Every structure is written in structure tokens, then in C-alpha cells.
């Protein structure tokens, strides 16, 4: 029981990380020592084990998929998401510049954390990093800040975003930002929009089971290049979370980053530069504080 209570609180930490674009739930799992068990447990959900459930062999099914562990982690994640979603929705509307600045600090520090794992660099690692940066920056610049709310896109968003939960270094919320669905999903959680949440959860369930096998192979075969691409995605995505933007297309909701001075001139509002720098520093520091605390807990 003590183990599962502790796992529940680790799940809460993972959920909090995945609500905020920057710190990855996979990174929290990695730092708190449950990453391998989480990945193997998700992988164990296959057709053969599901047949045990359909035959009414609940005990055998529970043991074969490590169900108690998954429920403890999943319960913690959901508790955290539903607790923090309302706060994120409020901050997005009323304090966007400090919030986006906070996200910038988190994402930049997470990229550094991932790159520290590379050790000895090779030419292929540099190419993978640059490719990740270019692709992410391009997606951020050409993708609209708002995308379709159609059910099919919500399903795809869930399938893609949940994969980040088991990726050390990249968060599900970060993926939702790239897809233009972060604010929409946070609002759906806050308002308990059941149809949207069910469709999103269905996509997430299918995505995570499918992706876990591919991720295991990818990290085993191309561990360092994969980390470089992930870090590149995070660096390139800083374009998306830049606090000061100018809308260039009202119809497609495409915007571009601008300087704080330009923002004040165009909007007549304060750029809050000092507050922005403070929250960048706070976000940057949190990643390394979490790393320090996790190492201390391991010891």
C-alpha cells in the first residue's frame, strides 16, 4: 500500500508537469524512478491480456498488466490535471505574458536537461538537433494559434499529445500548444465538456498503447539522436511561447513574435518586461530544482 500511495503522488507530479508546457511527465517519471516500470506496464496492454479481461479473469488481467501500478499513476495524473486546469485557464486569459514567460523558462531548461544526456557529441547528433529546431520553428510559424474543434482533430490531438507523457523531455501540453489545442483542452477540462474529454481520452488511450512499443524500439536503437530531435523540438517551440505576438491573419489566426517595444506600440498595453524576465527565471529554475529533489529522494 505504501508503494502505491507513493506512486500516486509521483503521478500527481507527472500530471502537474503535463499540464504545464515545458516539464515532461516522462521526465518526472524518469527522475522519480518509475519510468521503466511505467513503459513496460503500458506495453503489456495487448490483445492477449485484454482477452483475459473479456473472459472475466480480472485477477489474471490485473497481474499481467500491472493494473494497481497503472491505476495509482493514472489516478495521480488525473487528480493533478483537474486541479490545475482551472488555474491555467484563468492565467491564460488574465495574465498571459507572465504565464508564457514561465513556459519559456521551463521549456528552455528542459531542453538543456535533455541535451546533458548526450555526453560525447557526434555529427549525427548535431544534424538531429538542428532538424528538430527547424521543424518545430516552422510548425510554430505556419500553424494557426487556433485550430479546428472538430472531433476527429480532438481525437488526433489526444493520440499525439499523450505520447509525450512517456517521452523524457517533451510534455503533452507542449504538443497541444503546437497543435493549437492547449487552451481548448484546458477549457474543456475546466467546464467538464464530457464529449470532448471522452474523445480526447479515447485518442490518448489508443495513442499511448501504440506508441509505447515504437518508443521502446526507438530509444533502444537510436537513443541519443532521438534525444537531440526532442531537444530541438523544444528549442524551436520557443517561437510558439514567445509572450509578445502580432496577429498577421485574423481569419486563420496566424501570429508572429514581435519585440516588447513593438507590442507596447501596437497594443497600447505594458509589455511587463521585468515581470516576464522574473517568470522566465522561475520557470528555468524549477526544472533543475525538480532534478535536485529527485536525486535526493533516490539517495
FENDA-V51326 format. One record per residue. N is the residue number from 1. RES is the residue in one letter. NEAR is the number of other ideal C-beta (glycine too) atoms within 8 Angstrom. D_CENTER is the distance of its C-alpha to the mean C-alpha in whole Angstrom. Layout:
# FENDA-V51326
n=N res=RES near=NEAR d_center=D_CENTER
n=N res=RES near=NEAR d_center=D_CENTER
This chain:
# FENDA-V51326
n=1 res=X near=4 d_center=29
n=2 res=X near=5 d_center=28
n=3 res=X near=6 d_center=25
n=4 res=X near=10 d_center=24
n=5 res=X near=9 d_center=24
n=6 res=X near=8 d_center=22
n=7 res=X near=13 d_center=19
n=8 res=X near=12 d_center=19
n=9 res=X near=9 d_center=18
n=10 res=X near=14 d_center=16
n=11 res=X near=16 d_center=14
n=12 res=X near=12 d_center=14
n=13 res=X near=12 d_center=13
n=14 res=X near=16 d_center=10
n=15 res=X near=16 d_center=9
n=16 res=X near=10 d_center=10
n=17 res=X near=13 d_center=7
n=18 res=X near=15 d_center=5
n=19 res=X near=12 d_center=7
n=20 res=X near=14 d_center=7
n=21 res=X near=12 d_center=6
n=22 res=X near=14 d_center=7
n=23 res=X near=13 d_center=7
n=24 res=X near=16 d_center=5
n=25 res=X near=16 d_center=7
n=26 res=X near=14 d_center=8
n=27 res=X near=13 d_center=10
n=28 res=X near=15 d_center=11
n=29 res=X near=14 d_center=13
n=30 res=X near=8 d_center=14
n=31 res=X near=10 d_center=16
n=32 res=X near=10 d_center=17
n=33 res=X near=5 d_center=19
n=34 res=X near=10 d_center=17
n=35 res=X near=11 d_center=15
n=36 res=X near=6 d_center=18
n=37 res=X near=9 d_center=19
n=38 res=X near=12 d_center=16
n=39 res=X near=12 d_center=16
n=40 res=X near=9 d_center=20
n=41 res=X near=12 d_center=20
n=42 res=X near=12 d_center=18
n=43 res=X near=10 d_center=20
n=44 res=X near=10 d_center=23
n=45 res=X near=9 d_center=22
n=46 res=X near=8 d_center=25
n=47 res=X near=5 d_center=28
n=48 res=X near=6 d_center=30
n=49 res=X near=12 d_center=28
n=50 res=X near=10 d_center=28
n=51 res=X near=8 d_center=32
n=52 res=X near=12 d_center=32
n=53 res=X near=10 d_center=31
n=54 res=X near=6 d_center=33
n=55 res=X near=6 d_center=36
n=56 res=X near=5 d_center=35
n=57 res=X near=8 d_center=35
n=58 res=X near=8 d_center=32
n=59 res=X near=6 d_center=33
n=60 res=X near=8 d_center=33
n=61 res=X near=13 d_center=29
n=62 res=X near=9 d_center=28
n=63 res=X near=8 d_center=29
n=64 res=X near=9 d_center=28
n=65 res=X near=11 d_center=24
n=66 res=X near=11 d_center=24
n=67 res=X near=9 d_center=23
n=68 res=X near=8 d_center=24
n=69 res=X near=12 d_center=21
n=70 res=X near=11 d_center=19
n=71 res=X near=8 d_center=20
n=72 res=X near=13 d_center=20
n=73 res=X near=15 d_center=16
n=74 res=X near=9 d_center=15
n=75 res=X near=10 d_center=18
n=76 res=X near=17 d_center=16
n=77 res=X near=15 d_center=12
n=78 res=X near=9 d_center=14
n=79 res=X near=11 d_center=16
n=80 res=X near=15 d_center=14
n=81 res=X near=12 d_center=12
n=82 res=X near=8 d_center=15
n=83 res=X near=8 d_center=17
n=84 res=X near=12 d_center=14
n=85 res=X near=12 d_center=14
n=86 res=X near=8 d_center=17
n=87 res=X near=8 d_center=17
n=88 res=X near=12 d_center=14
n=89 res=X near=12 d_center=16
n=90 res=X near=8 d_center=19
n=91 res=X near=11 d_center=18
n=92 res=X near=10 d_center=17
n=93 res=X near=6 d_center=20
n=94 res=X near=6 d_center=23
n=95 res=X near=6 d_center=21
n=96 res=X near=10 d_center=19
n=97 res=X near=12 d_center=20
n=98 res=X near=14 d_center=19
n=99 res=X near=12 d_center=16
n=100 res=X near=11 d_center=15
n=101 res=X near=16 d_center=17
n=102 res=X near=13 d_center=15
n=103 res=X near=13 d_center=11
n=104 res=X near=14 d_center=13
n=105 res=X near=17 d_center=14
n=106 res=X near=16 d_center=11
n=107 res=X near=16 d_center=10
n=108 res=X near=14 d_center=14
n=109 res=X near=15 d_center=14
n=110 res=X near=17 d_center=11
n=111 res=X near=12 d_center=13
n=112 res=X near=9 d_center=16
n=113 res=X near=13 d_center=15
n=114 res=X near=13 d_center=14
n=115 res=X near=11 d_center=17
n=116 res=X near=6 d_center=19
n=117 res=X near=8 d_center=19
n=118 res=X near=10 d_center=21
n=119 res=X near=5 d_center=24
n=120 res=X near=4 d_center=27
n=121 res=X near=6 d_center=26
n=122 res=X near=7 d_center=27
n=123 res=X near=5 d_center=28
n=124 res=X near=7 d_center=26
n=125 res=X near=12 d_center=23
n=126 res=X near=10 d_center=24
n=127 res=X near=8 d_center=24
n=128 res=X near=13 d_center=20
n=129 res=X near=14 d_center=19
n=130 res=X near=9 d_center=21
n=131 res=X near=10 d_center=20
n=132 res=X near=16 d_center=16
n=133 res=X near=12 d_center=17
n=134 res=X near=10 d_center=19
n=135 res=X near=11 d_center=18
n=136 res=X near=16 d_center=14
n=137 res=X near=11 d_center=17
n=138 res=X near=9 d_center=19
n=139 res=X near=10 d_center=17
n=140 res=X near=12 d_center=16
n=141 res=X near=8 d_center=20
n=142 res=X near=6 d_center=21
n=143 res=X near=11 d_center=18
n=144 res=X near=9 d_center=19
n=145 res=X near=9 d_center=17
n=146 res=X near=6 d_center=18
n=147 res=X near=9 d_center=18
n=148 res=X near=4 d_center=20
n=149 res=X near=6 d_center=20
n=150 res=X near=6 d_center=22
n=151 res=X near=8 d_center=21
n=152 res=X near=6 d_center=20
n=153 res=X near=12 d_center=18
n=154 res=X near=14 d_center=16
n=155 res=X near=12 d_center=16
n=156 res=X near=9 d_center=15
n=157 res=X near=15 d_center=12
n=158 res=X near=15 d_center=11
n=159 res=X near=13 d_center=12
n=160 res=X near=11 d_center=10
n=161 res=X near=15 d_center=7
n=162 res=X near=14 d_center=8
n=163 res=X near=14 d_center=9
n=164 res=X near=16 d_center=5
n=165 res=X near=13 d_center=6
n=166 res=X near=15 d_center=9
n=167 res=X near=11 d_center=9
n=168 res=X near=10 d_center=10
n=169 res=X near=14 d_center=8
n=170 res=X near=12 d_center=5
n=171 res=X near=15 d_center=2
n=172 res=X near=12 d_center=2
n=173 res=X near=13 d_center=4
n=174 res=X near=16 d_center=5
n=175 res=X near=14 d_center=6
n=176 res=X near=13 d_center=8
n=177 res=X near=12 d_center=9
n=178 res=X near=12 d_center=11
n=179 res=X near=12 d_center=12
n=180 res=X near=12 d_center=13
n=181 res=X near=12 d_center=12
n=182 res=X near=10 d_center=10
n=183 res=X near=8 d_center=14
n=184 res=X near=10 d_center=15
n=185 res=X near=12 d_center=13
n=186 res=X near=13 d_center=13
n=187 res=X near=10 d_center=17
n=188 res=X near=12 d_center=17
n=189 res=X near=12 d_center=16
n=190 res=X near=9 d_center=18
n=191 res=X near=6 d_center=21
n=192 res=X near=7 d_center=21
n=193 res=X near=9 d_center=21
n=194 res=X near=6 d_center=22
n=195 res=X near=7 d_center=22
n=196 res=X near=11 d_center=19
n=197 res=X near=11 d_center=17
n=198 res=X near=8 d_center=19
n=199 res=X near=12 d_center=18
n=200 res=X near=14 d_center=15
n=201 res=X near=9 d_center=15
n=202 res=X near=10 d_center=18
n=203 res=X near=15 d_center=15
n=204 res=X near=12 d_center=13
n=205 res=X near=9 d_center=16
n=206 res=X near=9 d_center=17
n=207 res=X near=14 d_center=14
n=208 res=X near=13 d_center=13
n=209 res=X near=10 d_center=17
n=210 res=X near=9 d_center=18
n=211 res=X near=11 d_center=15
n=212 res=X near=12 d_center=16
n=213 res=X near=8 d_center=19
n=214 res=X near=8 d_center=18
n=215 res=X near=12 d_center=16
n=216 res=X near=10 d_center=18
n=217 res=X near=8 d_center=21
n=218 res=X near=9 d_center=19
n=219 res=X near=9 d_center=18
n=220 res=X near=6 d_center=22
n=221 res=X near=6 d_center=23
n=222 res=X near=7 d_center=21
n=223 res=X near=8 d_center=19
n=224 res=X near=11 d_center=20
n=225 res=X near=10 d_center=20
n=226 res=X near=11 d_center=16
n=227 res=X near=14 d_center=15
n=228 res=X near=15 d_center=17
n=229 res=X near=12 d_center=15
n=230 res=X near=13 d_center=12
n=231 res=X near=14 d_center=13
n=232 res=X near=17 d_center=15
n=233 res=X near=14 d_center=12
n=234 res=X near=17 d_center=10
n=235 res=X near=13 d_center=14
n=236 res=X near=16 d_center=15
n=237 res=X near=15 d_center=12
n=238 res=X near=11 d_center=14
n=239 res=X near=11 d_center=16
n=240 res=X near=8 d_center=14
n=241 res=X near=12 d_center=14
n=242 res=X near=10 d_center=17
n=243 res=X near=11 d_center=19
n=244 res=X near=12 d_center=22
n=245 res=X near=11 d_center=22
n=246 res=X near=10 d_center=25
n=247 res=X near=9 d_center=25
n=248 res=X near=6 d_center=27
n=249 res=X near=8 d_center=27
n=250 res=X near=4 d_center=28
n=251 res=X near=4 d_center=28
n=252 res=X near=5 d_center=25
n=253 res=X near=11 d_center=23
n=254 res=X near=11 d_center=22
n=255 res=X near=9 d_center=22
n=256 res=X near=8 d_center=23
n=257 res=X near=7 d_center=22
n=258 res=X near=9 d_center=25
n=259 res=X near=6 d_center=27
n=260 res=X near=9 d_center=27
n=261 res=X near=7 d_center=31
n=262 res=X near=10 d_center=30
n=263 res=X near=14 d_center=28
n=264 res=X near=11 d_center=31
n=265 res=X near=7 d_center=34
n=266 res=X near=8 d_center=32
n=267 res=X near=6 d_center=31
n=268 res=X near=5 d_center=33
n=269 res=X near=6 d_center=31
n=270 res=X near=4 d_center=30
n=271 res=X near=11 d_center=27
n=272 res=X near=8 d_center=26
n=273 res=X near=7 d_center=26
n=274 res=X near=6 d_center=27
n=275 res=X near=10 d_center=25
n=276 res=X near=14 d_center=22
n=277 res=X near=9 d_center=23
n=278 res=X near=10 d_center=23
n=279 res=X near=13 d_center=19
n=280 res=X near=13 d_center=18
n=281 res=X near=9 d_center=20
n=282 res=X near=10 d_center=18
n=283 res=X near=18 d_center=15
n=284 res=X near=12 d_center=16
n=285 res=X near=10 d_center=18
n=286 res=X near=12 d_center=16
n=287 res=X near=15 d_center=14
n=288 res=X near=10 d_center=17
n=289 res=X near=8 d_center=18
n=290 res=X near=11 d_center=16
n=291 res=X near=10 d_center=17
n=292 res=X near=8 d_center=21
n=293 res=X near=8 d_center=20
n=294 res=X near=11 d_center=19
n=295 res=X near=9 d_center=22
n=296 res=X near=7 d_center=24
n=297 res=X near=7 d_center=23
n=298 res=X near=6 d_center=24
n=299 res=X near=4 d_center=27
